[in-house]
Amino acid sequence: MPYLGFAIFVLGTKLSLIAFYANATPYWDQWGAEADQLYRPWLEGSLKWTDLLAAHNEHRILTSRLLALALFELNGKIWDPILQMQINALLHVAALSLLLFYLSKALPSNFKATVFVFSAVLFSIPFGWANTLAGFQSCFYILLLFSFVFLWAMTAYSTYSAKWWLGVVAGGLCLLTLASGALTLLAGGLILATRRLIEKNKEHVASSAIALLLFLAVLSISLTPDIPGHAALKAHSVSQFLVALARVVSWPTHKIGLFVIQLPLLLFGLRVLCNKAYQTPVCLFIAAMTLWLFGQFVSIAYGRALETLSSRYLDLFAIGLVLNFLSLLILLHQAKTQHKLFYLIGIAVWLATVTFGFSMSTEQMLVDLRAKAHYGLEQEKNVRAYLCSGDIEHLQNKPFLSVPYPNPEMLKKLLDNPTIRRILPGNIYKPNSDQPIRADGEPFCDPGALVRAFEVIKWKNTDDLAHYALETSISSNGWQGKDYFKSTIPGFRVFGSLVNSENDTGIVVLRLHRGDRILYRSGPRVAGQFVLINNGGIGRFYTALPIALEWSALAFSNIQLPNEFDVTFIDGGTKWGEWSAIALRTESSH
């Protein structure tokens, strides 16, 4: 039961993050690694096994490529990054559940719930948003899954047994998932050497098995491609490496956590080496995971010294927090009565340090998530505009990240390829879109060079009300509800499309003058939410309504607007999060 509760909670938070902030527009490496080098040759019949095994930067990503192809086929040969993100979320939760299954063997039943609650809270924090919101990042979750299977086999089974060989297969797949998979084999070889050192029956751990794993690890590291363009990211001095290593070791804190965060694991490792009571398979597994974890630390501190705390690495680092917390609980459980208070204080200090670290980064996480959602919409708009018009100006000379690929000319070439174009996600390519096209709604492709009718302004309740349109501006009202939160705004009356649920739809028409403002709020999804300018603006103005999770002011001040015009707000969305609301000044607020 705790596994199910953990899985549902963490999966729910990850799927919610995807629903709120993700965009289906393929991003960055996906255009080359998936569209051009995987899906196109697959459809054209030219894909070879060597292509699947080919290097992607420093990595061999066979497992991610096979997963991407499987999802592509299951989805009717349509490229769907949102589906990839959802499957990645399942993979991550499956890997974490497996880890907790192994680790829980070390605890009495009354401690297990504590670990599950801690892990559920930890992995509900979106520190790894860069992986969660990218379909291409399955490699990190696959690496976790196979690393756990491999290291458990290296600690629990005799070498050359059937189960041990299955573990070796999982280790081999680590090599074909990420370059740091070599460090998984290295940790496995070292833990086998430790077993041979401490176990009485040396026959359970063959020296040749140790040599095999260490050889494969060293060979894999030596064959890792050197990418000239990534040289600037590496540590170029011992001091730079040590500073980078201190950052990753102390995450999620900064300097204060350097001697606190990893201390429980180091103490536990000493117990494993010196105390036979700790030399059980599960304790050896924790020791193996410690070796794996510090291998990741060293690798990232050297290879990515300038971006050690990039969000995509934090899903790996977070495993260390689970291991450290579990180590503290084991040490508490095994401690003598007179020492238990010392460990309880240690747990409190450690938890306080971790909590403080996350509290200091919460605001930046929210900023990053909002930026990710914003740029996703910008990329969608620009790529869709190019596909509709064929005008490369929609891809060129844009702010950084407003286009989903660093080279606009190469992106144009990929988008123009007929094989790639017919598999594009429906949010950017009309033939694959399931969005209804209504005569009075949003056209998929903007009909000409249209301009935005309004400006979105941050609203403050201290604004001069004289700029805001009165409720008498309504000429036709099909919005008989409110916003989702049933807001009450002094001096305003709220009109919303949501009466009973997001399934509700409707239209409201206002008669406005240029310069008028209204308050506007939307759900987290704006599919099916449109605005049209009529009676003086037909054919010149069109825009999709923006996402406005808080009340914002729409200022209809564009100089191309006529002095008087009609504005039609349309809610045609029937899915979760698809609703809109406006607020107009009441006559009594004059």
VEXDREN-2710 file (C-alpha; in Angstrom, 1 decimal):
% VEXDREN-2710
k/r/px/py/pz
1/MET/0.0/0.0/0.0
2/PRO/2.8/2.6/0.7
3/TYR/4.2/1.9/-2.7
4/LEU/0.8/2.7/-4.4
5/GLY/0.3/5.8/-2.3
6/PHE/3.8/7.0/-3.1
7/ALA/3.5/6.3/-6.8
8/ILE/0.1/8.0/-7.2
9/PHE/1.2/11.1/-5.3
10/VAL/4.5/11.6/-7.1
11/LEU/3.0/10.7/-10.5
12/GLY/0.2/13.1/-9.9
13/THR/2.5/16.0/-9.1
14/LYS/4.6/15.3/-12.2
15/LEU/1.6/15.0/-14.5
16/SER/0.2/18.2/-13.0
17/LEU/3.5/20.0/-13.8
18/ILE/3.2/18.8/-17.4
19/ALA/-0.4/19.9/-17.7
20/PHE/0.4/23.4/-16.3
21/TYR/3.8/24.2/-17.9
22/ALA/4.6/21.8/-20.8
23/ASN/4.2/22.5/-24.5
24/ALA/4.0/19.9/-27.3
25/THR/6.4/21.8/-29.5
26/PRO/9.6/19.7/-29.9
27/TYR/12.6/21.4/-28.3
28/TRP/16.3/21.8/-29.1
29/ASP/18.0/18.4/-29.5
30/GLN/14.8/16.7/-30.4
31/TRP/14.8/18.2/-33.9
32/GLY/18.1/16.7/-34.9
33/ALA/18.3/13.6/-32.7
34/GLU/14.6/12.5/-33.1
35/ALA/13.1/14.1/-36.2
36/ASP/16.0/14.0/-38.6
37/GLN/18.1/11.1/-37.3
38/LEU/15.4/8.7/-36.0
39/TYR/11.9/9.2/-37.3
40/ARG/12.8/10.3/-40.8
41/PRO/15.1/7.4/-41.6
42/TRP/12.6/5.0/-39.8
43/LEU/9.8/6.1/-42.1
44/GLU/12.0/6.2/-45.2
45/GLY/13.3/2.7/-44.5
46/SER/16.9/3.7/-44.1
47/LEU/17.4/3.4/-40.3
48/LYS/20.3/1.1/-39.4
49/TRP/21.3/-0.5/-36.1
50/THR/24.5/1.6/-36.2
51/ASP/22.3/4.7/-36.2
52/LEU/20.6/3.5/-33.0
53/LEU/24.0/2.9/-31.4
54/ALA/25.6/6.2/-32.7
55/ALA/26.8/8.7/-30.2
56/HIS/24.7/11.7/-29.3
57/ASN/27.3/14.2/-27.9
58/GLU/29.1/12.1/-25.3
59/HIS/26.3/9.6/-24.9
60/ARG/25.0/6.4/-26.5
61/ILE/21.2/6.7/-26.2
62/LEU/20.0/3.4/-27.6
63/THR/17.4/2.9/-24.9
64/SER/15.9/6.4/-25.4
65/ARG/15.8/5.9/-29.1
66/LEU/14.0/2.6/-28.8
67/LEU/11.5/4.1/-26.4
68/ALA/10.9/7.1/-28.7
69/LEU/10.3/4.8/-31.7
70/ALA/7.9/2.6/-29.7
71/LEU/5.8/5.6/-28.6
72/PHE/5.9/7.0/-32.1
73/GLU/4.4/3.8/-33.5
74/LEU/1.9/3.5/-30.7
75/ASN/0.8/7.1/-31.4
76/GLY/-0.1/6.4/-35.0
77/LYS/3.2/7.7/-36.3
78/ILE/2.6/11.2/-34.9
79/TRP/5.4/12.9/-32.9
80/ASP/4.0/13.8/-29.4
81/PRO/6.4/15.2/-26.9
82/ILE/3.6/15.5/-24.3
83/LEU/3.1/11.7/-24.5
84/GLN/6.9/11.3/-24.1
85/MET/6.8/13.4/-20.9
86/GLN/4.0/11.4/-19.5
87/ILE/5.7/8.1/-20.1
88/ASN/9.0/9.6/-18.7
89/ALA/7.0/10.4/-15.5
90/LEU/5.9/6.8/-15.3
91/LEU/9.5/5.6/-15.8
92/HIS/10.7/7.9/-13.0
93/VAL/8.1/6.8/-10.5
94/ALA/8.7/3.1/-11.4
95/ALA/12.5/3.6/-10.8
96/LEU/11.9/5.4/-7.5
97/SER/9.4/2.7/-6.4
98/LEU/12.0/0.0/-7.1
99/LEU/14.6/1.9/-5.2
100/LEU/12.3/2.2/-2.2
101/PHE/11.5/-1.6/-2.5
102/TYR/15.2/-2.4/-2.1
103/LEU/15.9/0.2/0.6
104/SER/12.9/-0.6/2.7
105/LYS/14.5/-4.1/3.4
106/ALA/16.9/-2.3/5.8
107/LEU/14.2/-0.8/8.0
108/PRO/11.7/-2.1/10.6
109/SER/8.1/-1.7/9.6
110/ASN/7.5/1.3/11.9
111/PHE/10.3/3.3/10.0
112/LYS/9.2/2.4/6.5
113/ALA/6.3/4.9/6.3
114/THR/8.7/7.7/7.3
115/VAL/11.0/7.0/4.3
116/PHE/8.0/6.8/1.9
117/VAL/6.6/10.1/3.2
118/PHE/10.0/11.8/2.9
119/SER/10.5/10.5/-0.6
120/ALA/7.0/11.5/-1.7
121/VAL/7.5/15.1/-0.5
122/LEU/11.0/15.3/-1.9
123/PHE/10.1/14.1/-5.4
124/SER/7.0/16.3/-5.5
125/ILE/9.3/19.3/-5.5
126/PRO/9.9/20.3/-9.2
127/PHE/13.7/20.7/-9.0
128/GLY/14.0/18.4/-12.0
129/TRP/11.5/20.3/-14.1
130/ALA/14.0/20.4/-17.1
131/ASN/13.6/16.6/-17.3
132/THR/9.9/16.4/-16.5
133/LEU/9.0/19.0/-19.2
134/ALA/11.2/17.5/-22.0
135/GLY/10.2/14.4/-23.9
136/PHE/13.9/13.9/-24.8
137/GLN/15.1/13.3/-21.2
138/SER/14.0/9.7/-20.7
139/CYS/17.7/8.7/-20.5
140/PHE/18.0/10.1/-17.0
141/TYR/15.1/7.9/-15.7
142/ILE/16.2/4.9/-17.7
143/LEU/19.7/5.2/-16.2
144/LEU/18.2/5.3/-12.6
145/LEU/16.1/2.2/-13.3
146/PHE/18.9/0.0/-14.7
147/SER/21.4/1.3/-12.2
148/PHE/19.2/0.2/-9.3
149/VAL/18.7/-3.3/-10.8
150/PHE/22.4/-3.7/-11.6
151/LEU/23.7/-2.6/-8.2
152/TRP/21.2/-4.7/-6.3
153/ALA/22.4/-7.8/-8.3
154/MET/26.0/-7.0/-7.6
155/THR/25.3/-6.9/-3.8
156/ALA/22.7/-9.6/-3.3
157/TYR/23.7/-12.5/-5.7
158/SER/26.7/-14.7/-6.2
159/THR/28.7/-13.9/-9.3
160/TYR/27.9/-15.8/-12.5
161/SER/24.5/-16.9/-11.1
162/ALA/21.5/-16.3/-13.4
163/LYS/20.2/-13.3/-11.4
164/TRP/23.7/-11.8/-11.4
165/TRP/23.9/-12.1/-15.2
166/LEU/20.5/-10.3/-15.5
167/GLY/22.0/-7.6/-13.4
168/VAL/25.0/-7.4/-15.7
169/VAL/22.6/-7.0/-18.7
170/ALA/21.0/-4.1/-16.9
171/GLY/24.5/-2.6/-16.3
172/GLY/25.2/-3.0/-20.0
173/LEU/22.1/-1.1/-20.8
174/CYS/23.3/1.7/-18.6
175/LEU/26.2/2.1/-21.0
176/LEU/23.7/2.5/-23.8
177/THR/21.7/5.1/-22.0
178/LEU/24.1/7.8/-20.8
179/ALA/27.9/8.2/-20.7
180/SER/27.8/8.2/-16.9
181/GLY/26.4/4.6/-17.1
182/ALA/30.1/3.6/-17.1
183/LEU/30.2/4.9/-13.5
184/THR/27.4/2.5/-12.6
185/LEU/29.6/-0.4/-13.7
186/LEU/32.6/1.1/-11.9
187/ALA/30.5/1.2/-8.7
188/GLY/29.4/-2.4/-9.3
189/GLY/33.0/-3.5/-9.7
190/LEU/34.1/-1.7/-6.5
191/ILE/31.3/-3.1/-4.4
192/LEU/32.1/-6.6/-5.6
193/ALA/35.7/-6.0/-4.5
194/THR/34.4/-4.9/-1.2
195/ARG/32.3/-8.0/-0.9
196/ARG/35.3/-10.2/-1.7
197/LEU/37.3/-8.4/1.0
198/ILE/34.7/-8.7/3.8
199/GLU/32.9/-12.0/3.0
200/LYS/34.3/-15.3/4.4
201/ASN/33.2/-17.4/1.4
202/LYS/35.2/-15.9/-1.4
203/GLU/33.5/-18.3/-3.9
204/HIS/30.5/-16.0/-3.9
205/VAL/32.5/-13.3/-5.5
206/ALA/34.8/-14.3/-8.3
207/SER/37.9/-12.1/-9.0
208/SER/37.3/-12.5/-12.7
209/ALA/33.8/-10.9/-12.3
210/ILE/35.4/-7.9/-10.6
211/ALA/38.0/-7.6/-13.3
212/LEU/35.3/-7.9/-16.0
213/LEU/33.2/-5.0/-14.6
214/LEU/36.2/-2.7/-14.0
215/PHE/37.5/-3.5/-17.5
216/LEU/34.1/-2.6/-19.1
217/ALA/33.9/0.6/-17.0
218/VAL/37.4/1.8/-18.0
219/LEU/36.8/0.8/-21.6
220/SER/33.5/2.7/-21.8
221/ILE/35.1/5.8/-20.2
222/SER/38.0/5.7/-22.7
223/LEU/35.6/5.4/-25.6
224/THR/33.5/8.4/-24.6
225/PRO/33.5/10.9/-27.4
226/ASP/35.3/14.2/-26.8
227/ILE/33.0/17.1/-28.0
228/PRO/35.1/20.2/-28.8
229/GLY/32.1/22.4/-28.3
230/HIS/31.7/21.2/-24.7
231/ALA/35.3/21.9/-23.7
232/ALA/34.4/25.3/-22.2
233/LEU/31.9/23.6/-19.9
234/LYS/34.6/21.5/-18.2
235/ALA/36.7/22.3/-15.2
236/HIS/40.1/23.7/-16.3
237/SER/41.9/23.6/-13.0
238/VAL/41.9/21.7/-9.7
239/SER/40.4/24.7/-7.8
240/GLN/37.6/25.0/-10.3
241/PHE/36.8/21.3/-10.1
242/LEU/36.8/21.4/-6.3
243/VAL/34.5/24.4/-6.2
244/ALA/32.1/22.7/-8.6
245/LEU/32.3/19.5/-6.5
246/ALA/31.5/21.4/-3.3
247/ARG/28.4/22.8/-5.0
248/VAL/27.0/19.4/-6.1
249/VAL/27.9/17.7/-2.8
250/SER/26.1/20.4/-0.8
251/TRP/22.9/20.6/-2.9
252/PRO/20.2/21.6/-2.1
253/THR/22.0/24.0/0.2
254/HIS/25.0/26.1/-0.6
255/LYS/28.1/26.5/1.7
256/ILE/26.2/25.6/4.9
257/GLY/25.4/22.1/3.7
258/LEU/28.9/21.1/2.6
259/PHE/29.6/19.2/5.8
260/VAL/26.1/18.2/6.6
261/ILE/24.2/16.8/3.6
262/GLN/26.5/13.8/2.7
263/LEU/27.7/13.1/6.3
264/PRO/25.2/10.4/7.1
265/LEU/26.3/8.4/4.0
266/LEU/29.9/8.7/4.9
267/LEU/29.3/7.5/8.5
268/PHE/27.2/4.6/7.1
269/GLY/29.9/3.6/4.7
270/LEU/32.4/3.4/7.6
271/ARG/30.0/1.1/9.5
272/VAL/29.7/-1.2/6.5
273/LEU/33.4/-1.5/6.3
274/CYS/34.0/-2.0/10.0
275/ASN/30.9/-3.6/11.5
276/LYS/29.7/-7.0/10.4
277/ALA/26.1/-6.2/11.5
278/TYR/26.1/-3.8/8.5
279/GLN/27.5/-6.1/6.0
280/THR/24.1/-7.3/4.7
281/PRO/23.0/-7.2/1.0
282/VAL/20.8/-4.1/1.6
283/CYS/23.5/-2.3/3.5
284/LEU/26.0/-3.2/0.8
285/PHE/23.5/-1.9/-1.8
286/ILE/23.4/1.5/0.0
287/ALA/27.2/1.5/-0.1
288/ALA/27.1/0.7/-3.8
289/MET/24.6/3.5/-4.4
290/THR/26.9/5.8/-2.4
291/LEU/29.8/4.9/-4.8
292/TRP/27.4/5.5/-7.8
293/LEU/26.3/8.8/-6.3
294/PHE/29.8/10.2/-5.8
295/GLY/30.7/9.0/-9.2
296/GLN/27.9/11.2/-10.6
297/PHE/29.1/14.1/-8.5
298/VAL/32.7/13.9/-9.7
299/SER/31.6/13.4/-13.4
300/ILE/29.4/16.4/-13.4
301/ALA/31.8/18.6/-11.4
302/TYR/34.4/17.9/-14.0
303/GLY/32.4/17.7/-17.2
304/ARG/29.9/20.4/-16.5
305/ALA/31.7/22.7/-14.0
306/LEU/29.9/25.8/-15.2
307/GLU/26.4/24.3/-14.9
308/THR/26.7/21.7/-12.1
309/LEU/23.3/22.6/-10.6
310/SER/21.4/22.5/-13.9
311/SER/17.9/21.2/-13.3
312/ARG/18.4/18.1/-15.5
313/TYR/21.1/16.8/-13.1
314/LEU/19.1/17.2/-9.9
315/ASP/17.0/14.1/-10.3
316/LEU/20.3/12.2/-9.9
317/PHE/21.4/14.2/-6.9
318/ALA/18.1/13.7/-5.2
319/ILE/18.8/10.0/-4.9
320/GLY/21.5/11.0/-2.5
321/LEU/19.0/12.8/-0.2
322/VAL/17.0/9.6/0.0
323/LEU/20.1/7.5/0.8
324/ASN/21.3/10.0/3.5
325/PHE/17.9/10.1/5.2
326/LEU/17.6/6.3/5.1
327/SER/21.2/6.0/6.6
328/LEU/20.2/8.3/9.5
329/LEU/17.2/6.1/10.2
330/ILE/19.2/2.9/10.1
331/LEU/21.8/4.4/12.4
332/LEU/19.1/5.5/14.8
333/HIS/17.5/2.1/14.8
334/GLN/20.8/0.3/15.4
335/ALA/22.0/2.8/18.1
336/LYS/22.1/2.0/21.8
337/THR/19.5/3.6/23.9
338/GLN/21.8/6.2/25.4
339/HIS/22.9/7.3/21.9
340/LYS/19.4/7.6/20.2
341/LEU/18.9/11.2/21.3
342/PHE/22.1/12.1/19.5
343/TYR/20.8/10.6/16.3
344/LEU/17.4/12.2/16.7
345/ILE/19.1/15.6/17.0
346/GLY/21.2/14.7/13.9
347/ILE/18.1/13.9/11.9
348/ALA/16.4/17.2/13.0
349/VAL/19.5/19.2/12.0
350/TRP/19.8/17.4/8.6
351/LEU/16.1/17.8/7.8
352/ALA/16.3/21.5/8.8
353/THR/19.3/22.0/6.5
354/VAL/17.6/20.3/3.5
355/THR/14.4/22.2/4.1
356/PHE/16.2/25.5/4.3
357/GLY/18.1/24.8/1.1
358/PHE/14.8/24.1/-0.8
359/SER/13.2/27.1/0.7
360/MET/15.9/29.3/-0.7
361/SER/15.4/28.0/-4.3
362/THR/11.6/27.8/-4.4
363/GLU/11.2/31.3/-5.9
364/GLN/13.8/30.6/-8.7
365/MET/12.0/27.3/-9.5
366/LEU/8.7/29.2/-10.0
367/VAL/10.5/31.7/-12.2
368/ASP/12.0/29.0/-14.3
369/LEU/8.7/27.1/-14.7
370/ARG/6.9/30.3/-15.8
371/ALA/9.7/31.1/-18.2
372/LYS/9.5/27.5/-19.6
373/ALA/5.7/27.9/-20.2
374/HIS/6.2/31.3/-21.7
375/TYR/8.9/30.3/-24.2
376/GLY/7.0/27.1/-25.0
377/LEU/4.0/29.3/-26.2
378/GLU/6.4/31.6/-28.1
379/GLN/8.0/28.6/-29.9
380/GLU/4.6/27.2/-30.7
381/LYS/3.4/30.5/-32.1
382/ASN/6.5/31.1/-34.3
383/VAL/6.8/27.5/-35.7
384/ARG/3.1/27.4/-36.4
385/ALA/3.3/30.8/-38.1
386/TYR/6.1/29.5/-40.3
387/LEU/4.3/26.3/-41.2
388/CYS/1.2/28.3/-42.1
389/SER/3.0/31.1/-44.1
390/GLY/6.3/29.6/-45.3
391/ASP/7.9/32.9/-44.2
392/ILE/11.3/32.3/-42.5
393/GLU/11.0/35.7/-40.8
394/HIS/8.8/33.9/-38.2
395/LEU/12.0/31.9/-37.2
396/GLN/14.7/34.5/-37.7
397/ASN/15.8/37.4/-35.5
398/LYS/13.8/36.2/-32.5
399/PRO/14.8/36.6/-28.8
400/PHE/16.7/33.7/-27.4
401/LEU/14.5/30.6/-26.8
402/SER/11.6/32.1/-28.8
403/VAL/12.4/29.5/-31.5
404/PRO/12.8/25.8/-30.4
405/TYR/16.1/25.3/-32.3
406/PRO/19.3/27.3/-32.2
407/ASN/19.7/27.5/-36.0
408/PRO/16.7/29.0/-37.8
409/GLU/17.9/28.0/-41.3
410/MET/18.4/24.4/-40.2
411/LEU/15.0/24.4/-38.5
412/LYS/13.4/25.6/-41.7
413/LYS/15.1/22.8/-43.6
414/LEU/13.7/20.2/-41.2
415/LEU/10.2/21.7/-41.2
416/ASP/10.3/21.7/-45.0
417/ASN/11.2/18.1/-45.2
418/PRO/7.9/16.3/-46.2
419/THR/8.6/13.2/-44.1
420/ILE/9.2/15.3/-41.0
421/ARG/6.4/17.7/-41.7
422/ARG/3.7/15.0/-41.8
423/ILE/4.6/13.7/-38.3
424/LEU/4.7/17.1/-36.5
425/PRO/2.6/17.5/-33.4
426/GLY/-0.9/18.9/-33.8
427/ASN/-0.2/22.1/-31.9
428/ILE/2.0/23.4/-34.7
429/TYR/0.8/21.5/-37.8
430/LYS/-2.9/21.9/-38.8
431/PRO/-3.4/18.4/-40.5
432/ASN/-2.5/16.7/-37.2
433/SER/-4.5/19.0/-35.0
434/ASP/-7.6/17.8/-33.2
435/GLN/-8.4/21.4/-32.2
436/PRO/-11.9/22.3/-33.6
437/ILE/-11.9/25.0/-36.1
438/ARG/-15.0/27.1/-35.7
439/ALA/-16.4/29.7/-38.2
440/ASP/-16.5/32.3/-35.3
441/GLY/-13.4/30.9/-33.5
442/GLU/-9.7/31.0/-33.8
443/PRO/-8.3/30.0/-37.2
444/PHE/-5.3/27.6/-36.9
445/CYS/-3.4/29.9/-39.2
446/ASP/-3.6/33.7/-38.8
447/PRO/-5.4/35.1/-42.0
448/GLY/-2.7/37.6/-43.0
449/ALA/-0.6/40.1/-41.2
450/LEU/-2.7/40.7/-38.1
451/VAL/-1.9/42.8/-35.1
452/ARG/-2.7/42.4/-31.4
453/ALA/-5.7/44.4/-30.3
454/PHE/-4.8/44.7/-26.7
455/GLU/-1.9/44.9/-24.3
456/VAL/-1.7/42.7/-21.2
457/ILE/-0.9/44.8/-18.1
458/LYS/-0.3/43.7/-14.6
459/TRP/-3.3/44.8/-12.6
460/LYS/-3.1/46.5/-9.2
461/ASN/-6.2/47.2/-7.1
462/THR/-4.9/50.7/-6.8
463/ASP/-5.3/51.4/-10.5
464/ASP/-7.5/54.3/-11.6
465/LEU/-10.9/52.8/-12.2
466/ALA/-11.8/55.4/-14.8
467/HIS/-9.9/53.4/-17.5
468/TYR/-12.0/50.3/-16.9
469/ALA/-15.2/49.5/-18.9
470/LEU/-18.5/49.4/-17.2
471/GLU/-20.7/46.3/-16.9
472/THR/-23.2/48.2/-19.2
473/SER/-20.7/47.5/-22.0
474/ILE/-22.1/44.0/-22.4
475/SER/-24.3/43.7/-25.4
476/SER/-24.8/40.0/-25.3
477/ASN/-23.9/37.7/-22.4
478/GLY/-23.6/34.0/-22.6
479/TRP/-21.2/33.8/-19.6
480/GLN/-23.5/33.2/-16.7
481/GLY/-20.8/31.9/-14.2
482/LYS/-17.6/33.3/-12.6
483/ASP/-14.0/32.3/-12.6
484/TYR/-12.9/29.0/-11.0
485/PHE/-12.1/30.7/-7.7
486/LYS/-15.4/32.6/-7.5
487/SER/-13.5/35.9/-7.1
488/THR/-15.0/39.0/-5.6
489/ILE/-13.4/42.2/-6.6
490/PRO/-14.5/45.5/-5.0
491/GLY/-15.9/47.8/-7.6
492/PHE/-16.1/45.1/-10.3
493/ARG/-18.6/42.4/-11.3
494/VAL/-17.2/39.1/-12.5
495/PHE/-18.6/37.3/-15.6
496/GLY/-17.2/33.9/-16.3
497/SER/-17.8/30.9/-18.6
498/LEU/-17.5/28.5/-15.8
499/VAL/-20.9/27.7/-14.3
500/ASN/-20.6/24.1/-13.1
501/SER/-17.4/22.8/-14.6
502/GLU/-14.8/23.4/-17.3
503/ASN/-17.2/21.7/-19.8
504/ASP/-19.2/24.9/-19.8
505/THR/-18.8/27.1/-22.9
506/GLY/-20.2/30.4/-24.1
507/ILE/-19.8/33.8/-25.7
508/VAL/-19.9/37.3/-24.3
509/VAL/-19.9/40.4/-26.5
510/LEU/-18.8/43.9/-25.3
511/ARG/-19.1/47.3/-26.9
512/LEU/-15.9/49.1/-26.1
513/HIS/-14.1/52.3/-27.0
514/ARG/-10.4/52.6/-27.8
515/GLY/-8.5/53.0/-24.5
516/ASP/-10.9/50.9/-22.4
517/ARG/-9.6/48.3/-20.1
518/ILE/-11.2/45.2/-18.6
519/LEU/-9.9/42.6/-16.1
520/TYR/-9.3/39.1/-17.4
521/ARG/-8.5/35.7/-15.9
522/SER/-8.1/32.3/-17.4
523/GLY/-7.5/28.7/-16.5
524/PRO/-4.1/27.1/-17.0
525/ARG/-5.0/26.0/-20.5
526/VAL/-6.2/28.4/-23.2
527/ALA/-7.2/26.0/-25.9
528/GLY/-10.6/27.0/-27.1
529/GLN/-10.3/30.5/-25.6
530/PHE/-10.6/33.2/-28.3
531/VAL/-11.1/36.9/-28.8
532/LEU/-12.5/38.6/-31.9
533/ILE/-12.7/42.3/-32.8
534/ASN/-15.9/43.0/-34.8
535/ASN/-17.8/46.0/-36.1
536/GLY/-14.8/48.0/-37.2
537/GLY/-12.0/45.5/-36.7
538/ILE/-12.9/42.4/-38.8
539/GLY/-9.9/41.2/-40.8
540/ARG/-7.4/43.4/-39.0
541/PHE/-7.2/42.0/-35.5
542/TYR/-7.0/38.5/-34.1
543/THR/-5.3/37.0/-31.2
544/ALA/-5.6/34.0/-29.0
545/LEU/-6.3/34.9/-25.4
546/PRO/-3.3/34.7/-23.1
547/ILE/-2.8/32.5/-20.0
548/ALA/-3.7/34.7/-17.0
549/LEU/-3.5/32.7/-13.8
550/GLU/-4.0/35.9/-11.8
551/TRP/-6.3/38.8/-12.7
552/SER/-4.7/40.9/-15.4
553/ALA/-5.8/44.1/-17.3
554/LEU/-6.4/43.9/-21.0
555/ALA/-5.9/47.4/-22.4
556/PHE/-7.6/47.8/-25.8
557/SER/-5.4/50.8/-26.8
558/ASN/-3.9/49.7/-30.2
559/ILE/-4.0/52.8/-32.4
560/GLN/-5.4/50.7/-35.3
561/LEU/-8.6/50.0/-33.3
562/PRO/-11.6/52.1/-34.4
563/ASN/-13.0/54.6/-31.8
564/GLU/-15.8/52.1/-31.1
565/PHE/-15.9/48.4/-31.7
566/ASP/-17.3/45.1/-30.5
567/VAL/-15.1/42.5/-28.6
568/THR/-16.3/38.9/-28.6
569/PHE/-14.8/36.6/-26.0
570/ILE/-15.3/32.9/-26.8
571/ASP/-14.8/29.9/-24.5
572/GLY/-15.1/26.8/-26.7
573/GLY/-12.9/24.6/-24.5
574/THR/-14.3/21.7/-22.7
575/LYS/-11.3/20.1/-21.1
576/TRP/-9.7/20.5/-17.7
577/GLY/-8.4/24.1/-17.1
578/GLU/-10.1/25.6/-20.1
579/TRP/-12.2/28.6/-18.9
580/SER/-12.1/32.4/-19.0
581/ALA/-13.6/35.2/-17.0
582/ILE/-13.8/39.0/-17.3
583/ALA/-14.5/41.6/-14.6
584/LEU/-16.2/44.9/-15.5
585/ARG/-16.6/48.0/-13.4
586/THR/-20.0/48.4/-11.6
587/GLU/-22.0/51.6/-12.1
588/SER/-21.9/52.1/-8.3
589/SER/-18.1/52.4/-8.4
590/HIS/-18.2/55.8/-10.3
END
